[in-house]
Amino acid sequence: MNIFVLSTGRCGSMTFSKACQHMSNYTASHESRLPFINEQRLAYPDNHIEADNRLCWILGRLEQSYGNDAFYIHLSRDKRLVAESYARRKEFGIMKAYREGLLLGGNSTHADIDIALDYIHTIEANISLFLKNKTDTMQFQLENAKRDFELLWKRIGAEGNIVDALNEWNVNYNTS
């Protein structure tokens, strides 16, 4: 079974992947297929957990490739904290792509935090719509990471070292 972690980004997806790497019956990666296009973009091995917020830009293709034959996790964090983190990253990555590409530069009167909140609202709506008809899903909140991770461990029948996996949630990866 493949497992996909869908999120806005800036909410613990790298830590999530690090924690999952302590599972012995799954492989786990963070944004591992970014360089690929076409069929290769979504060619994940079986029993793999992938955390990649850019999947939310290609949910139609994810549907075509995996549909209801995967387990989907909606990873979230306090929206204001996510927006503040993205506002600090306004000059590169997804925020730059969203502002300059999708919004075609946006309105110069919009504050960086407002553009970030607009991005978050858009991605959260995309995730909600995508998950609407999925059988195997789970809401996962960063603020309750250890509790939610233990629930996930049981739900997917994970094997490995749960103590080391839970300790990953004490480390801040990819901070801005």
C-alpha positions as a Markdown table, in Angstrom:
| # | Residue | x | y | z |
|---|---|---|---|---|
| 1 | Met | 0.0 | 0.0 | 0.0 |
| 2 | Asn | 1.3 | 3.5 | -0.9 |
| 3 | Ile | 0.7 | 6.3 | 1.5 |
| 4 | Phe | 0.7 | 10.0 | 0.5 |
| 5 | Val | 1.1 | 12.9 | 2.9 |
| 6 | Leu | -0.8 | 15.9 | 1.5 |
| 7 | Ser | -0.1 | 19.3 | 3.0 |
| 8 | Thr | 0.4 | 23.0 | 2.3 |
| 9 | Gly | 4.0 | 22.6 | 3.3 |
| 10 | Arg | 5.7 | 24.3 | 6.2 |
| 11 | Cys | 3.9 | 21.9 | 8.6 |
| 12 | Gly | 6.3 | 19.1 | 9.5 |
| 13 | Ser | 6.4 | 17.0 | 6.3 |
| 14 | Met | 10.2 | 16.5 | 6.5 |
| 15 | Thr | 9.9 | 15.4 | 10.2 |
| 16 | Phe | 7.0 | 13.2 | 9.2 |
| 17 | Ser | 9.3 | 11.5 | 6.6 |
| 18 | Lys | 12.1 | 11.1 | 9.1 |
| 19 | Ala | 9.8 | 9.5 | 11.6 |
| 20 | Cys | 8.5 | 7.1 | 8.9 |
| 21 | Gln | 12.0 | 6.0 | 8.0 |
| 22 | His | 12.0 | 4.1 | 11.3 |
| 23 | Met | 9.4 | 1.8 | 9.9 |
| 24 | Ser | 10.8 | -1.5 | 8.5 |
| 25 | Asn | 7.9 | -2.5 | 6.3 |
| 26 | Tyr | 7.6 | 0.9 | 4.4 |
| 27 | Thr | 10.1 | 3.1 | 2.7 |
| 28 | Ala | 9.6 | 6.8 | 3.2 |
| 29 | Ser | 10.9 | 9.9 | 1.5 |
| 30 | His | 10.3 | 13.7 | 1.3 |
| 31 | Glu | 9.9 | 15.2 | -2.1 |
| 32 | Ser | 11.8 | 12.3 | -3.7 |
| 33 | Arg | 10.4 | 12.6 | -7.2 |
| 34 | Leu | 10.6 | 16.3 | -7.8 |
| 35 | Pro | 13.1 | 16.1 | -10.8 |
| 36 | Phe | 10.8 | 13.7 | -12.7 |
| 37 | Ile | 8.0 | 14.5 | -15.2 |
| 38 | Asn | 5.3 | 12.5 | -17.0 |
| 39 | Glu | 4.7 | 8.9 | -15.7 |
| 40 | Gln | 7.9 | 9.0 | -13.7 |
| 41 | Arg | 6.7 | 11.8 | -11.5 |
| 42 | Leu | 4.3 | 9.5 | -9.6 |
| 43 | Ala | 6.2 | 6.2 | -10.0 |
| 44 | Tyr | 6.6 | 5.4 | -6.4 |
| 45 | Pro | 7.6 | 1.9 | -5.2 |
| 46 | Asp | 5.0 | -0.3 | -3.4 |
| 47 | Asn | 4.7 | 0.2 | 0.4 |
| 48 | His | 6.2 | 3.7 | 0.2 |
| 49 | Ile | 5.2 | 6.8 | 2.2 |
| 50 | Glu | 5.8 | 10.0 | 0.3 |
| 51 | Ala | 5.5 | 13.5 | 1.8 |
| 52 | Asp | 5.5 | 16.1 | -0.9 |
| 53 | Asn | 3.4 | 19.3 | -0.7 |
| 54 | Arg | 3.7 | 19.7 | -4.5 |
| 55 | Leu | 1.4 | 16.7 | -5.0 |
| 56 | Cys | -1.4 | 19.2 | -4.2 |
| 57 | Trp | -0.7 | 20.9 | -7.5 |
| 58 | Ile | -1.1 | 17.6 | -9.4 |
| 59 | Leu | -4.0 | 15.9 | -7.6 |
| 60 | Gly | -5.7 | 15.0 | -10.8 |
| 61 | Arg | -2.7 | 13.0 | -11.8 |
| 62 | Leu | -2.5 | 11.4 | -8.4 |
| 63 | Glu | -6.1 | 10.4 | -8.7 |
| 64 | Gln | -5.4 | 8.8 | -12.1 |
| 65 | Ser | -2.4 | 6.9 | -10.8 |
| 66 | Tyr | -3.6 | 5.8 | -7.4 |
| 67 | Gly | -7.2 | 6.9 | -6.9 |
| 68 | Asn | -8.7 | 5.0 | -4.0 |
| 69 | Asp | -5.9 | 2.4 | -3.9 |
| 70 | Ala | -3.7 | 4.4 | -1.5 |
| 71 | Phe | -3.8 | 5.8 | 2.0 |
| 72 | Tyr | -3.9 | 9.6 | 2.3 |
| 73 | Ile | -2.8 | 11.7 | 5.2 |
| 74 | His | -3.8 | 15.3 | 5.5 |
| 75 | Leu | -1.0 | 16.9 | 7.4 |
| 76 | Ser | -1.8 | 20.3 | 8.8 |
| 77 | Arg | -0.5 | 22.9 | 11.2 |
| 78 | Asp | -1.9 | 26.2 | 12.6 |
| 79 | Lys | -2.6 | 28.2 | 9.5 |
| 80 | Arg | -1.3 | 31.4 | 10.9 |
| 81 | Leu | 2.1 | 29.8 | 11.7 |
| 82 | Val | 2.3 | 28.2 | 8.2 |
| 83 | Ala | 1.5 | 31.6 | 6.6 |
| 84 | Glu | 4.1 | 33.3 | 8.7 |
| 85 | Ser | 6.7 | 30.7 | 7.7 |
| 86 | Tyr | 5.8 | 31.1 | 4.0 |
| 87 | Ala | 5.8 | 34.9 | 4.2 |
| 88 | Arg | 9.5 | 34.7 | 5.3 |
| 89 | Arg | 10.1 | 32.6 | 2.2 |
| 90 | Lys | 8.4 | 35.0 | -0.3 |
| 91 | Glu | 11.4 | 35.3 | -2.6 |
| 92 | Phe | 11.8 | 31.6 | -3.5 |
| 93 | Gly | 10.0 | 28.3 | -3.9 |
| 94 | Ile | 6.3 | 27.8 | -3.8 |
| 95 | Met | 5.5 | 31.3 | -2.6 |
| 96 | Lys | 7.4 | 32.9 | -5.4 |
| 97 | Ala | 5.8 | 30.5 | -7.9 |
| 98 | Tyr | 2.3 | 31.2 | -6.5 |
| 99 | Arg | 2.7 | 35.0 | -6.4 |
| 100 | Glu | 4.4 | 35.4 | -9.7 |
| 101 | Gly | 3.1 | 32.5 | -11.7 |
| 102 | Leu | -0.5 | 31.8 | -10.5 |
| 103 | Leu | -1.3 | 35.3 | -9.4 |
| 104 | Leu | 0.8 | 36.9 | -12.2 |
| 105 | Gly | 2.6 | 39.1 | -9.7 |
| 106 | Gly | -0.4 | 39.6 | -7.5 |
| 107 | Asn | -1.5 | 43.0 | -6.3 |
| 108 | Ser | 1.4 | 45.0 | -4.8 |
| 109 | Thr | -0.9 | 46.2 | -2.1 |
| 110 | His | -1.3 | 42.6 | -0.8 |
| 111 | Ala | 0.8 | 41.9 | 2.2 |
| 112 | Asp | 3.1 | 38.8 | 2.0 |
| 113 | Ile | 1.1 | 37.2 | 4.9 |
| 114 | Asp | -2.2 | 37.6 | 2.9 |
| 115 | Ile | -0.7 | 36.0 | -0.2 |
| 116 | Ala | 0.5 | 33.1 | 2.0 |
| 117 | Leu | -2.9 | 32.8 | 3.5 |
| 118 | Asp | -4.5 | 32.8 | 0.1 |
| 119 | Tyr | -2.1 | 30.0 | -1.0 |
| 120 | Ile | -3.0 | 28.0 | 2.1 |
| 121 | His | -6.7 | 28.4 | 1.6 |
| 122 | Thr | -6.3 | 27.2 | -2.0 |
| 123 | Ile | -4.3 | 24.1 | -1.2 |
| 124 | Glu | -6.5 | 23.2 | 1.8 |
| 125 | Ala | -9.5 | 23.4 | -0.5 |
| 126 | Asn | -7.8 | 21.2 | -3.1 |
| 127 | Ile | -6.9 | 18.6 | -0.4 |
| 128 | Ser | -10.4 | 18.5 | 1.0 |
| 129 | Leu | -12.0 | 18.1 | -2.4 |
| 130 | Phe | -9.5 | 15.4 | -3.4 |
| 131 | Leu | -10.1 | 13.4 | -0.1 |
| 132 | Lys | -13.9 | 13.7 | -0.3 |
| 133 | Asn | -14.4 | 10.3 | -1.8 |
| 134 | Lys | -11.4 | 8.5 | -0.5 |
| 135 | Thr | -11.8 | 5.5 | 1.8 |
| 136 | Asp | -8.5 | 5.4 | 3.7 |
| 137 | Thr | -7.6 | 8.8 | 5.0 |
| 138 | Met | -6.4 | 10.4 | 8.2 |
| 139 | Gln | -6.2 | 13.9 | 9.5 |
| 140 | Phe | -2.8 | 14.6 | 11.1 |
| 141 | Gln | -2.1 | 17.8 | 13.1 |
| 142 | Leu | 1.5 | 18.8 | 13.8 |
| 143 | Glu | 0.3 | 20.2 | 17.2 |
| 144 | Asn | -0.6 | 16.6 | 18.1 |
| 145 | Ala | 2.1 | 14.8 | 16.1 |
| 146 | Lys | 3.2 | 12.2 | 18.6 |
| 147 | Arg | -0.4 | 11.1 | 19.4 |
| 148 | Asp | -1.4 | 11.2 | 15.7 |
| 149 | Phe | 1.7 | 9.3 | 14.7 |
| 150 | Glu | 1.0 | 6.5 | 17.2 |
| 151 | Leu | -2.5 | 6.2 | 15.7 |
| 152 | Leu | -1.1 | 6.1 | 12.2 |
| 153 | Trp | 1.4 | 3.5 | 13.2 |
| 154 | Lys | -1.4 | 1.2 | 14.3 |
| 155 | Arg | -3.7 | 2.0 | 11.3 |
| 156 | Ile | -1.1 | 1.1 | 8.7 |
| 157 | Gly | 0.3 | -1.9 | 10.6 |
| 158 | Ala | 3.7 | -0.3 | 10.7 |
| 159 | Glu | 6.7 | -2.3 | 12.0 |
| 160 | Gly | 10.0 | -1.1 | 13.3 |
| 161 | Asn | 11.2 | 1.2 | 16.0 |
| 162 | Ile | 8.4 | 3.4 | 17.2 |
| 163 | Val | 10.4 | 4.9 | 20.0 |
| 164 | Asp | 13.0 | 6.3 | 17.6 |
| 165 | Ala | 10.2 | 7.3 | 15.2 |
| 166 | Leu | 8.5 | 9.3 | 18.0 |
| 167 | Asn | 11.8 | 10.9 | 19.0 |
| 168 | Glu | 12.0 | 12.5 | 15.5 |
| 169 | Trp | 9.1 | 14.8 | 16.5 |
| 170 | Asn | 11.5 | 16.4 | 19.0 |
| 171 | Val | 13.7 | 17.6 | 16.1 |
| 172 | Asn | 12.9 | 20.7 | 14.0 |
| 173 | Tyr | 13.9 | 20.0 | 10.4 |
| 174 | Asn | 13.8 | 22.5 | 7.5 |
| 175 | Thr | 13.0 | 25.5 | 9.7 |
| 176 | Ser | 12.8 | 29.0 | 8.3 |
